[in-house]
Amino acid sequence: MTKLFLSIAALLFASWFVANSPDDPVAAEIGSVKWNRDYQSAKKIAAESETPLMLLFQEVPG
């Protein structure tokens, strides 16, 4: 019975892991703002368009 339980638990864990692993390392953004994740590129675009540059430091748990 324990072997069956462990097998089912391992299968569920593996399926959860596969289902929650993103194909694209950059998650889709929600909203109309297009965020740039490359500092040098964003700095250049902000200088060219004469707009302020906003930096967001986000802690990703895990």
N, CA, C and O atoms as a CHARMM CRD file, in Angstrom:
* protein
*
  248
    1    1 MET  N      0.82500  -1.18700   0.00000 PROA 1      0.00000
    2    1 MET  CA     0.00000   0.00000   0.00000 PROA 1      0.00000
    3    1 MET  C      0.87300   1.25600   0.00000 PROA 1      0.00000
    4    1 MET  O      0.55900   2.24100  -0.66700 PROA 1      0.00000
    5    2 THR  N      1.96300   1.20900   0.74900 PROA 2      0.00000
    6    2 THR  CA     2.86000   2.35500   0.81200 PROA 2      0.00000
    7    2 THR  C      3.51600   2.61100  -0.54200 PROA 2      0.00000
    8    2 THR  O      3.67900   3.76000  -0.95200 PROA 2      0.00000
    9    3 LYS  N      3.89400   1.52700  -1.23800 PROA 3      0.00000
   10    3 LYS  CA     4.49300   1.67400  -2.56800 PROA 3      0.00000
   11    3 LYS  C      3.51700   2.33900  -3.53200 PROA 3      0.00000
   12    3 LYS  O      3.90100   3.20600  -4.31700 PROA 3      0.00000
   13    4 LEU  N      2.25800   1.92900  -3.46900 PROA 4      0.00000
   14    4 LEU  CA     1.23600   2.50300  -4.34000 PROA 4      0.00000
   15    4 LEU  C      1.05200   3.99000  -4.02800 PROA 4      0.00000
   16    4 LEU  O      0.97300   4.81300  -4.94000 PROA 4      0.00000
   17    5 PHE  N      0.98600   4.32500  -2.76600 PROA 5      0.00000
   18    5 PHE  CA     0.83200   5.72500  -2.36100 PROA 5      0.00000
   19    5 PHE  C      2.01700   6.55500  -2.82700 PROA 5      0.00000
   20    5 PHE  O      1.82800   7.64600  -3.36300 PROA 5      0.00000
   21    6 LEU  N      3.21900   6.06600  -2.63600 PROA 6      0.00000
   22    6 LEU  CA     4.41000   6.80300  -3.06200 PROA 6      0.00000
   23    6 LEU  C      4.46200   6.94600  -4.58200 PROA 6      0.00000
   24    6 LEU  O      4.88200   7.98600  -5.09000 PROA 6      0.00000
   25    7 SER  N      4.04800   5.92800  -5.30100 PROA 7      0.00000
   26    7 SER  CA     4.02600   6.00400  -6.76000 PROA 7      0.00000
   27    7 SER  C      3.03100   7.05000  -7.23800 PROA 7      0.00000
   28    7 SER  O      3.33100   7.83300  -8.13900 PROA 7      0.00000
   29    8 ILE  N      1.85600   7.06500  -6.64100 PROA 8      0.00000
   30    8 ILE  CA     0.84300   8.05700  -7.01500 PROA 8      0.00000
   31    8 ILE  C      1.32000   9.46300  -6.65200 PROA 8      0.00000
   32    8 ILE  O      1.15200  10.39500  -7.43900 PROA 8      0.00000
   33    9 ALA  N      1.90600   9.62300  -5.47900 PROA 9      0.00000
   34    9 ALA  CA     2.41000  10.92700  -5.06100 PROA 9      0.00000
   35    9 ALA  C      3.50600  11.41600  -6.00200 PROA 9      0.00000
   36    9 ALA  O      3.53000  12.59400  -6.36000 PROA 9      0.00000
   37   10 ALA  N      4.41400  10.52700  -6.40700 PROA 10     0.00000
   38   10 ALA  CA     5.47600  10.90100  -7.33800 PROA 10     0.00000
   39   10 ALA  C      4.91000  11.29200  -8.69000 PROA 10     0.00000
   40   10 ALA  O      5.38500  12.24400  -9.31000 PROA 10     0.00000
   41   11 LEU  N      3.90600  10.57200  -9.15300 PROA 11     0.00000
   42   11 LEU  CA     3.26800  10.89000 -10.43400 PROA 11     0.00000
   43   11 LEU  C      2.57200  12.24600 -10.37400 PROA 11     0.00000
   44   11 LEU  O      2.68900  13.04100 -11.30700 PROA 11     0.00000
   45   12 LEU  N      1.85200  12.51800  -9.29400 PROA 12     0.00000
   46   12 LEU  CA     1.18000  13.80600  -9.13900 PROA 12     0.00000
   47   12 LEU  C      2.18900  14.94900  -9.06500 PROA 12     0.00000
   48   12 LEU  O      1.98700  16.00200  -9.66900 PROA 12     0.00000
   49   13 PHE  N      3.26300  14.74100  -8.33100 PROA 13     0.00000
   50   13 PHE  CA     4.29600  15.77300  -8.22800 PROA 13     0.00000
   51   13 PHE  C      4.92800  16.03800  -9.58300 PROA 13     0.00000
   52   13 PHE  O      5.13000  17.19600  -9.94900 PROA 13     0.00000
   53   14 ALA  N      5.24100  15.00200 -10.32900 PROA 14     0.00000
   54   14 ALA  CA     5.85900  15.16900 -11.64600 PROA 14     0.00000
   55   14 ALA  C      4.91100  15.88800 -12.59700 PROA 14     0.00000
   56   14 ALA  O      5.34200  16.75600 -13.35600 PROA 14     0.00000
   57   15 SER  N      3.62800  15.54000 -12.56900 PROA 15     0.00000
   58   15 SER  CA     2.68100  16.20400 -13.46200 PROA 15     0.00000
   59   15 SER  C      2.48600  17.66000 -13.06300 PROA 15     0.00000
   60   15 SER  O      2.33100  18.51700 -13.93300 PROA 15     0.00000
   61   16 TRP  N      2.48900  17.96100 -11.76800 PROA 16     0.00000
   62   16 TRP  CA     2.38900  19.34900 -11.31500 PROA 16     0.00000
   63   16 TRP  C      3.60700  20.13300 -11.78100 PROA 16     0.00000
   64   16 TRP  O      3.47100  21.26400 -12.24800 PROA 16     0.00000
   65   17 PHE  N      4.78300  19.55300 -11.66200 PROA 17     0.00000
   66   17 PHE  CA     6.01500  20.23200 -12.04500 PROA 17     0.00000
   67   17 PHE  C      6.02400  20.53200 -13.53700 PROA 17     0.00000
   68   17 PHE  O      6.40500  21.63200 -13.93700 PROA 17     0.00000
   69   18 VAL  N      5.61800  19.59400 -14.35800 PROA 18     0.00000
   70   18 VAL  CA     5.59300  19.79700 -15.80500 PROA 18     0.00000
   71   18 VAL  C      4.54600  20.84400 -16.17200 PROA 18     0.00000
   72   18 VAL  O      4.79000  21.68500 -17.03700 PROA 18     0.00000
   73   19 ALA  N      3.39300  20.80400 -15.53000 PROA 19     0.00000
   74   19 ALA  CA     2.32500  21.75200 -15.84000 PROA 19     0.00000
   75   19 ALA  C      2.68400  23.17000 -15.42600 PROA 19     0.00000
   76   19 ALA  O      2.21400  24.12500 -16.04300 PROA 19     0.00000
   77   20 ASN  N      3.50200  23.32800 -14.40100 PROA 20     0.00000
   78   20 ASN  CA     3.83900  24.65700 -13.89700 PROA 20     0.00000
   79   20 ASN  C      5.19400  25.17000 -14.36200 PROA 20     0.00000
   80   20 ASN  O      5.62700  26.23300 -13.91600 PROA 20     0.00000
   81   21 SER  N      5.85900  24.46400 -15.22400 PROA 21     0.00000
   82   21 SER  CA     7.13100  24.96500 -15.73400 PROA 21     0.00000
   83   21 SER  C      6.86700  25.72900 -17.03000 PROA 21     0.00000
   84   21 SER  O      6.32600  25.17100 -17.98500 PROA 21     0.00000
   85   22 PRO  N      7.25300  27.01100 -17.06200 PROA 22     0.00000
   86   22 PRO  CA     6.95700  27.82100 -18.24200 PROA 22     0.00000
   87   22 PRO  C      7.81600  27.42000 -19.44200 PROA 22     0.00000
   88   22 PRO  O      8.99100  27.08400 -19.29600 PROA 22     0.00000
   89   23 ASP  N      7.21000  27.46100 -20.62400 PROA 23     0.00000
   90   23 ASP  CA     7.96800  27.21300 -21.85000 PROA 23     0.00000
   91   23 ASP  C      8.84300  28.42500 -22.15400 PROA 23     0.00000
   92   23 ASP  O      9.96000  28.28900 -22.65400 PROA 23     0.00000
   93   24 ASP  N      8.32000  29.61500 -21.84700 PROA 24     0.00000
   94   24 ASP  CA     9.02600  30.85900 -22.07900 PROA 24     0.00000
   95   24 ASP  C      9.53900  31.35800 -20.73000 PROA 24     0.00000
   96   24 ASP  O      8.74800  31.49500 -19.79700 PROA 24     0.00000
   97   25 PRO  N     10.84300  31.63500 -20.59600 PROA 25     0.00000
   98   25 PRO  CA    11.36300  32.06600 -19.30200 PROA 25     0.00000
   99   25 PRO  C     10.79000  33.40200 -18.84200 PROA 25     0.00000
  100   25 PRO  O     10.83000  33.70700 -17.65000 PROA 25     0.00000
  101   26 VAL  N     10.25900  34.20300 -19.76100 PROA 26     0.00000
  102   26 VAL  CA     9.65500  35.47900 -19.40800 PROA 26     0.00000
  103   26 VAL  C      8.14500  35.31300 -19.45900 PROA 26     0.00000
  104   26 VAL  O      7.57100  35.04500 -20.51400 PROA 26     0.00000
  105   27 ALA  N      7.51500  35.47500 -18.31100 PROA 27     0.00000
  106   27 ALA  CA     6.06500  35.30800 -18.24200 PROA 27     0.00000
  107   27 ALA  C      5.36100  36.42100 -19.00600 PROA 27     0.00000
  108   27 ALA  O      5.89100  37.52400 -19.14700 PROA 27     0.00000
  109   28 ALA  N      4.18500  36.12700 -19.48800 PROA 28     0.00000
  110   28 ALA  CA     3.39700  37.12100 -20.21000 PROA 28     0.00000
  111   28 ALA  C      3.00300  38.24900 -19.26300 PROA 28     0.00000
  112   28 ALA  O      2.61100  38.00400 -18.12200 PROA 28     0.00000
  113   29 GLU  N      3.10800  39.46800 -19.73800 PROA 29     0.00000
  114   29 GLU  CA     2.75400  40.63300 -18.93400 PROA 29     0.00000
  115   29 GLU  C      1.25500  40.88400 -19.04000 PROA 29     0.00000
  116   29 GLU  O      0.64400  40.66600 -20.08600 PROA 29     0.00000
  117   30 ILE  N      0.68200  41.34200 -17.95000 PROA 30     0.00000
  118   30 ILE  CA    -0.73200  41.67900 -17.92900 PROA 30     0.00000
  119   30 ILE  C     -0.84400  43.19800 -18.03400 PROA 30     0.00000
  120   30 ILE  O     -0.14200  43.92100 -17.32700 PROA 30     0.00000
  121   31 GLY  N     -1.70500  43.67600 -18.89600 PROA 31     0.00000
  122   31 GLY  CA    -1.90700  45.11600 -19.04100 PROA 31     0.00000
  123   31 GLY  C     -1.31100  45.63200 -20.33900 PROA 31     0.00000
  124   31 GLY  O     -0.79400  44.87100 -21.15600 PROA 31     0.00000
  125   32 SER  N     -1.39700  46.95900 -20.50700 PROA 32     0.00000
  126   32 SER  CA    -0.95200  47.55200 -21.75700 PROA 32     0.00000
  127   32 SER  C      0.47100  48.09000 -21.70300 PROA 32     0.00000
  128   32 SER  O      1.00700  48.49500 -22.73400 PROA 32     0.00000
  129   33 VAL  N      1.09400  48.10600 -20.53700 PROA 33     0.00000
  130   33 VAL  CA     2.46200  48.60000 -20.40800 PROA 33     0.00000
  131   33 VAL  C      3.43000  47.52100 -20.87900 PROA 33     0.00000
  132   33 VAL  O      3.34200  46.37100 -20.44800 PROA 33     0.00000
  133   34 LYS  N      4.34400  47.89000 -21.75600 PROA 34     0.00000
  134   34 LYS  CA     5.36000  46.95200 -22.24200 PROA 34     0.00000
  135   34 LYS  C      6.63300  47.16300 -21.42600 PROA 34     0.00000
  136   34 LYS  O      7.34300  48.15300 -21.60100 PROA 34     0.00000
  137   35 TRP  N      6.90900  46.21500 -20.53300 PROA 35     0.00000
  138   35 TRP  CA     8.07400  46.31600 -19.67100 PROA 35     0.00000
  139   35 TRP  C      9.30100  45.75200 -20.37800 PROA 35     0.00000
  140   35 TRP  O      9.21600  44.75800 -21.10000 PROA 35     0.00000
  141   36 ASN  N     10.42600  46.39300 -20.16400 PROA 36     0.00000
  142   36 ASN  CA    11.68800  45.94700 -20.72900 PROA 36     0.00000
  143   36 ASN  C     12.50700  45.33600 -19.59800 PROA 36     0.00000
  144   36 ASN  O     12.67600  45.97100 -18.55700 PROA 36     0.00000
  145   37 ARG  N     13.00700  44.14900 -19.77100 PROA 37     0.00000
  146   37 ARG  CA    13.75200  43.46600 -18.70800 PROA 37     0.00000
  147   37 ARG  C     15.26800  43.59000 -18.86000 PROA 37     0.00000
  148   37 ARG  O     16.01900  43.00700 -18.07800 PROA 37     0.00000
  149   38 ASP  N     15.71500  44.33900 -19.85300 PROA 38     0.00000
  150   38 ASP  CA    17.14300  44.55300 -20.07700 PROA 38     0.00000
  151   38 ASP  C     17.47500  46.00400 -19.73400 PROA 38     0.00000
  152   38 ASP  O     17.01000  46.92300 -20.40800 PROA 38     0.00000
  153   39 TYR  N     18.27700  46.21400 -18.68800 PROA 39     0.00000
  154   39 TYR  CA    18.55900  47.55900 -18.19200 PROA 39     0.00000
  155   39 TYR  C     19.21000  48.44700 -19.24600 PROA 39     0.00000
  156   39 TYR  O     18.78400  49.58400 -19.44400 PROA 39     0.00000
  157   40 GLN  N     20.22900  47.94400 -19.91700 PROA 40     0.00000
  158   40 GLN  CA    20.94200  48.76700 -20.90500 PROA 40     0.00000
  159   40 GLN  C     20.01900  49.19600 -22.04100 PROA 40     0.00000
  160   40 GLN  O     20.06100  50.34600 -22.48000 PROA 40     0.00000
  161   41 SER  N     19.19700  48.28100 -22.51000 PROA 41     0.00000
  162   41 SER  CA    18.25500  48.58600 -23.58200 PROA 41     0.00000
  163   41 SER  C     17.22100  49.60800 -23.11500 PROA 41     0.00000
  164   41 SER  O     16.91300  50.55100 -23.84400 PROA 41     0.00000
  165   42 ALA  N     16.68800  49.43200 -21.91900 PROA 42     0.00000
  166   42 ALA  CA    15.69000  50.35400 -21.37800 PROA 42     0.00000
  167   42 ALA  C     16.28700  51.74000 -21.17100 PROA 42     0.00000
  168   42 ALA  O     15.62800  52.74900 -21.42400 PROA 42     0.00000
  169   43 LYS  N     17.51900  51.78800 -20.71800 PROA 43     0.00000
  170   43 LYS  CA    18.20300  53.06500 -20.50800 PROA 43     0.00000
  171   43 LYS  C     18.35500  53.81700 -21.83700 PROA 43     0.00000
  172   43 LYS  O     18.14700  55.02800 -21.89800 PROA 43     0.00000
  173   44 LYS  N     18.71300  53.10000 -22.87700 PROA 44     0.00000
  174   44 LYS  CA    18.87900  53.69700 -24.19700 PROA 44     0.00000
  175   44 LYS  C     17.54600  54.21500 -24.73100 PROA 44     0.00000
  176   44 LYS  O     17.47900  55.32900 -25.24900 PROA 44     0.00000
  177   45 ILE  N     16.48400  53.41400 -24.60800 PROA 45     0.00000
  178   45 ILE  CA    15.15800  53.81100 -25.08300 PROA 45     0.00000
  179   45 ILE  C     14.66400  55.03700 -24.31800 PROA 45     0.00000
  180   45 ILE  O     14.09600  55.94800 -24.92000 PROA 45     0.00000
  181   46 ALA  N     14.87000  55.07300 -23.01100 PROA 46     0.00000
  182   46 ALA  CA    14.43600  56.21300 -22.20100 PROA 46     0.00000
  183   46 ALA  C     15.18700  57.47900 -22.59500 PROA 46     0.00000
  184   46 ALA  O     14.59600  58.55700 -22.65400 PROA 46     0.00000
  185   47 ALA  N     16.47600  57.35800 -22.86400 PROA 47     0.00000
  186   47 ALA  CA    17.26300  58.52700 -23.27400 PROA 47     0.00000
  187   47 ALA  C     16.80500  59.03500 -24.63800 PROA 47     0.00000
  188   47 ALA  O     16.68200  60.24300 -24.83900 PROA 47     0.00000
  189   48 GLU  N     16.55500  58.12900 -25.57000 PROA 48     0.00000
  190   48 GLU  CA    16.12700  58.52200 -26.91500 PROA 48     0.00000
  191   48 GLU  C     14.75100  59.17800 -26.91400 PROA 48     0.00000
  192   48 GLU  O     14.51300  60.12800 -27.65900 PROA 48     0.00000
  193   49 SER  N     13.84800  58.67500 -26.08200 PROA 49     0.00000
  194   49 SER  CA    12.48100  59.21200 -26.05100 PROA 49     0.00000
  195   49 SER  C     12.31800  60.30900 -25.00200 PROA 49     0.00000
  196   49 SER  O     11.23100  60.86500 -24.84200 PROA 49     0.00000
  197   50 GLU  N     13.39900  60.61800 -24.29000 PROA 50     0.00000
  198   50 GLU  CA    13.40000  61.64500 -23.23700 PROA 50     0.00000
  199   50 GLU  C     12.29700  61.39800 -22.21100 PROA 50     0.00000
  200   50 GLU  O     11.56500  62.31300 -21.83600 PROA 50     0.00000
  201   51 THR  N     12.19200  60.16800 -21.77300 PROA 51     0.00000
  202   51 THR  CA    11.22200  59.78700 -20.74600 PROA 51     0.00000
  203   51 THR  C     11.96900  59.23900 -19.54200 PROA 51     0.00000
  204   51 THR  O     13.09000  58.75100 -19.67900 PROA 51     0.00000
  205   52 PRO  N     11.35700  59.31500 -18.35200 PROA 52     0.00000
  206   52 PRO  CA    12.02400  58.76700 -17.16300 PROA 52     0.00000
  207   52 PRO  C     12.13100  57.24800 -17.22000 PROA 52     0.00000
  208   52 PRO  O     11.36400  56.57700 -17.91100 PROA 52     0.00000
  209   53 LEU  N     13.07600  56.73900 -16.49600 PROA 53     0.00000
  210   53 LEU  CA    13.30500  55.29800 -16.42400 PROA 53     0.00000
  211   53 LEU  C     12.88600  54.82200 -15.03600 PROA 53     0.00000
  212   53 LEU  O     13.36400  55.33900 -14.02500 PROA 53     0.00000
  213   54 MET  N     12.00900  53.85500 -14.99300 PROA 54     0.00000
  214   54 MET  CA    11.55600  53.30700 -13.72000 PROA 54     0.00000
  215   54 MET  C     12.18600  51.94200 -13.51800 PROA 54     0.00000
  216   54 MET  O     12.13400  51.08500 -14.39900 PROA 54     0.00000
  217   55 LEU  N     12.78000  51.74900 -12.35300 PROA 55     0.00000
  218   55 LEU  CA    13.37500  50.45800 -12.01300 PROA 55     0.00000
  219   55 LEU  C     12.50900  49.77700 -10.96700 PROA 55     0.00000
  220   55 LEU  O     12.08300  50.40000  -9.99500 PROA 55     0.00000
  221   56 LEU  N     12.25600  48.50300 -11.17400 PROA 56     0.00000
  222   56 LEU  CA    11.48100  47.71900 -10.22000 PROA 56     0.00000
  223   56 LEU  C     12.36300  46.58100  -9.73400 PROA 56     0.00000
  224   56 LEU  O     12.78000  45.72600 -10.51500 PROA 56     0.00000
  225   57 PHE  N     12.63800  46.58000  -8.45600 PROA 57     0.00000
  226   57 PHE  CA    13.41000  45.50500  -7.85300 PROA 57     0.00000
  227   57 PHE  C     12.40600  44.57300  -7.18600 PROA 57     0.00000
  228   57 PHE  O     11.79300  44.93200  -6.18100 PROA 57     0.00000
  229   58 GLN  N     12.24000  43.39100  -7.73700 PROA 58     0.00000
  230   58 GLN  CA    11.23200  42.47100  -7.25900 PROA 58     0.00000
  231   58 GLN  C     11.89900  41.21000  -6.74000 PROA 58     0.00000
  232   58 GLN  O     12.75600  40.62200  -7.40000 PROA 58     0.00000
  233   59 GLU  N     11.49300  40.80800  -5.55100 PROA 59     0.00000
  234   59 GLU  CA    12.00600  39.56200  -4.99500 PROA 59     0.00000
  235   59 GLU  C     11.13000  38.42800  -5.46200 PROA 59     0.00000
  236   59 GLU  O      9.91300  38.45400  -5.28000 PROA 59     0.00000
  237   60 VAL  N     11.74600  37.43400  -6.06300 PROA 60     0.00000
  238   60 VAL  CA    11.01900  36.25800  -6.52100 PROA 60     0.00000
  239   60 VAL  C     11.29300  35.14000  -5.51700 PROA 60     0.00000
  240   60 VAL  O     12.42600  34.67000  -5.40900 PROA 60     0.00000
  241   61 PRO  N     10.27400  34.71500  -4.78900 PROA 61     0.00000
  242   61 PRO  CA    10.50600  33.68200  -3.78200 PROA 61     0.00000
  243   61 PRO  C     10.90700  32.34600  -4.41600 PROA 61     0.00000
  244   61 PRO  O     10.46300  31.99300  -5.50900 PROA 61     0.00000
  245   62 GLY  N     11.73500  31.64000  -3.71200 PROA 62     0.00000
  246   62 GLY  CA    12.09800  30.32200  -4.17100 PROA 62     0.00000
  247   62 GLY  C     13.50600  30.25600  -4.39300 PROA 62     0.00000
  248   62 GLY  O     14.02000  29.21000  -4.79000 PROA 62     0.00000
